[in-house]
Amino acid sequence: MFSKLSKTDLTLYVMFGLSLVFLYCAIAVS
């Protein structure tokens, strides 16, 4: 699975995941 992913794809997934976590935290705090 991971072998099919390129480095750029992996960084995109990481950024997407971090943004989701940030959104979740912002909603939970407010």
Residue pairs with C-beta under 8 A, 6 or more apart in sequence:
2 10
5 13
